[in-house]
Amino acid sequence: MKKLDNFINCLTVLANADFKMAETNDIYRTGMIGQFNLTFELAWKALQEIMRMHGTEEASTGSPREILQLAYKIGFISDS
């Protein structure tokens, strides 16, 4: 699934970021923030597609917040 692959790639880039450098380098920090935003966007869209593939009709539309709440409600994600 393309959306999930893109999310995993973005998450890997973010996980490998140098957080110490971001403390002192504004441009690097700005790039990390952009990477976080992209990763979050891909995360909820991939989650939405996965829920649709599993037959969750309510996942067809919705904001990121609604998709995350639905995923929590039906047990796709947890707070642990």
Phi and psi restraints in degrees (value plus and minus 20) as a CYANA .aco file:
   2 LYS   PHI     -82.4   -42.4
   2 LYS   PSI     -63.2   -23.2
   3 LYS   PHI     -83.8   -43.8
   3 LYS   PSI     -60.2   -20.2
   4 LEU   PHI     -87.5   -47.5
   4 LEU   PSI     -61.2   -21.2
   5 ASP   PHI     -81.5   -41.5
   5 ASP   PSI     -63.6   -23.6
   6 ASN   PHI     -82.8   -42.8
   6 ASN   PSI     -61.3   -21.3
   7 PHE   PHI     -81.5   -41.5
   7 PHE   PSI     -66.5   -26.5
   8 ILE   PHI     -81.1   -41.1
   8 ILE   PSI     -62.0   -22.0
   9 ASN   PHI     -82.6   -42.6
   9 ASN   PSI     -64.9   -24.9
  10 CYS   PHI     -85.8   -45.8
  10 CYS   PSI     -59.5   -19.5
  11 LEU   PHI     -85.1   -45.1
  11 LEU   PSI     -58.0   -18.0
  12 THR   PHI     -83.4   -43.4
  12 THR   PSI     -63.6   -23.6
  13 VAL   PHI     -80.6   -40.6
  13 VAL   PSI     -65.3   -25.3
  14 LEU   PHI     -85.0   -45.0
  14 LEU   PSI     -61.0   -21.0
  15 ALA   PHI     -84.7   -44.7
  15 ALA   PSI     -49.1    -9.1
  16 ASN   PHI    -110.8   -70.8
  16 ASN   PSI     -16.6    23.4
  17 ALA   PHI     -87.6   -47.6
  17 ALA   PSI     131.4   171.4
  18 ASP   PHI    -111.5   -71.5
  18 ASP   PSI      76.0   116.0
  19 PHE   PHI     -88.3   -48.3
  19 PHE   PSI     -47.5    -7.5
  20 LYS   PHI     -86.5   -46.5
  20 LYS   PSI     -60.9   -20.9
  21 MET   PHI     -84.8   -44.8
  21 MET   PSI     -54.3   -14.3
  22 ALA   PHI     -85.7   -45.7
  22 ALA   PSI     -43.5    -3.5
  23 GLU   PHI     -87.7   -47.7
  23 GLU   PSI     -48.8    -8.8
  24 THR   PHI    -136.1   -96.1
  24 THR   PSI     -33.0     7.0
  25 ASN   PHI    -136.1   -96.1
  25 ASN   PSI      87.9   127.9
  26 ASP   PHI     -81.9   -41.9
  26 ASP   PSI     -59.5   -19.5
  27 ILE   PHI     -86.7   -46.7
  27 ILE   PSI     -62.8   -22.8
  28 TYR   PHI     -83.0   -43.0
  28 TYR   PSI     -63.1   -23.1
  29 ARG   PHI     -81.7   -41.7
  29 ARG   PSI     -62.3   -22.3
  30 THR   PHI     -81.7   -41.7
  30 THR   PSI     -60.4   -20.4
  31 GLY   PHI     -83.6   -43.6
  31 GLY   PSI     -59.7   -19.7
  32 MET   PHI     -86.1   -46.1
  32 MET   PSI     -58.8   -18.8
  33 ILE   PHI     -83.9   -43.9
  33 ILE   PSI     -62.9   -22.9
  34 GLY   PHI     -81.6   -41.6
  34 GLY   PSI     -60.7   -20.7
  35 GLN   PHI     -85.0   -45.0
  35 GLN   PSI     -60.0   -20.0
  36 PHE   PHI     -81.6   -41.6
  36 PHE   PSI     -66.1   -26.1
  37 ASN   PHI     -80.3   -40.3
  37 ASN   PSI     -63.4   -23.4
  38 LEU   PHI     -84.6   -44.6
  38 LEU   PSI     -62.3   -22.3
  39 THR   PHI     -82.8   -42.8
  39 THR   PSI     -63.7   -23.7
  40 PHE   PHI     -82.6   -42.6
  40 PHE   PSI     -64.2   -24.2
  41 GLU   PHI     -79.3   -39.3
  41 GLU   PSI     -65.8   -25.8
  42 LEU   PHI     -88.5   -48.5
  42 LEU   PSI     -52.6   -12.6
  43 ALA   PHI     -83.1   -43.1
  43 ALA   PSI     -70.1   -30.1
  44 TRP   PHI     -92.6   -52.6
  44 TRP   PSI     -50.7   -10.7
  45 LYS   PHI     -90.6   -50.6
  45 LYS   PSI     -58.2   -18.2
  46 ALA   PHI     -85.9   -45.9
  46 ALA   PSI     -62.1   -22.1
  47 LEU   PHI     -80.8   -40.8
  47 LEU   PSI     -62.3   -22.3
  48 GLN   PHI     -80.4   -40.4
  48 GLN   PSI     -64.8   -24.8
  49 GLU   PHI     -86.8   -46.8
  49 GLU   PSI     -59.9   -19.9
  50 ILE   PHI     -83.0   -43.0
  50 ILE   PSI     -63.4   -23.4
  51 MET   PHI     -84.6   -44.6
  51 MET   PSI     -58.5   -18.5
  52 ARG   PHI     -83.0   -43.0
  52 ARG   PSI     -60.6   -20.6
  53 MET   PHI     -83.2   -43.2
  53 MET   PSI     -48.7    -8.7
  54 HIS   PHI    -111.4   -71.4
  54 HIS   PSI     -10.1    29.9
  55 GLY   PHI      67.8   107.8
  55 GLY   PSI      -5.0    35.0
  56 THR   PHI    -104.2   -64.2
  56 THR   PSI      76.8   116.8
  57 GLU   PHI     -84.8   -44.8
  57 GLU   PSI     -50.4   -10.4
  58 GLU   PHI     -84.1   -44.1
  58 GLU   PSI     -37.2     2.8
  59 ALA   PHI    -103.0   -63.0
  59 ALA   PSI     -19.8    20.2
  60 SER   PHI     -84.4   -44.4
  60 SER   PSI     -54.5   -14.5
  61 THR   PHI    -156.0  -116.0
  61 THR   PSI     142.1   182.1
  62 GLY   PHI     123.1   163.1
  62 GLY   PSI     139.0   179.0
  63 SER   PHI     -99.3   -59.3
  63 SER   PSI     148.6   188.6
  64 PRO   PHI     -74.5   -34.5
  64 PRO   PSI     -62.4   -22.4
  65 ARG   PHI     -81.4   -41.4
  65 ARG   PSI     -65.0   -25.0
  66 GLU   PHI     -84.8   -44.8
  66 GLU   PSI     -59.1   -19.1
  67 ILE   PHI     -86.4   -46.4
  67 ILE   PSI     -63.5   -23.5
  68 LEU   PHI     -85.2   -45.2
  68 LEU   PSI     -60.9   -20.9
  69 GLN   PHI     -84.0   -44.0
  69 GLN   PSI     -62.3   -22.3
  70 LEU   PHI     -84.3   -44.3
  70 LEU   PSI     -63.8   -23.8
  71 ALA   PHI     -80.7   -40.7
  71 ALA   PSI     -59.3   -19.3
  72 TYR   PHI     -87.2   -47.2
  72 TYR   PSI     -63.9   -23.9
  73 LYS   PHI     -80.7   -40.7
  73 LYS   PSI     -60.0   -20.0
  74 ILE   PHI    -113.8   -73.8
  74 ILE   PSI     -18.6    21.4
  75 GLY   PHI      71.7   111.7
  75 GLY   PSI      -8.0    32.0
  76 PHE   PHI     -92.8   -52.8
  76 PHE   PSI     -50.2   -10.2
  77 ILE   PHI    -151.9  -111.9
  77 ILE   PSI     137.9   177.9
  78 SER   PHI    -155.3  -115.3
  78 SER   PSI     150.9   190.9
  79 ASP   PHI    -117.4   -77.4
  79 ASP   PSI      -5.5    34.5
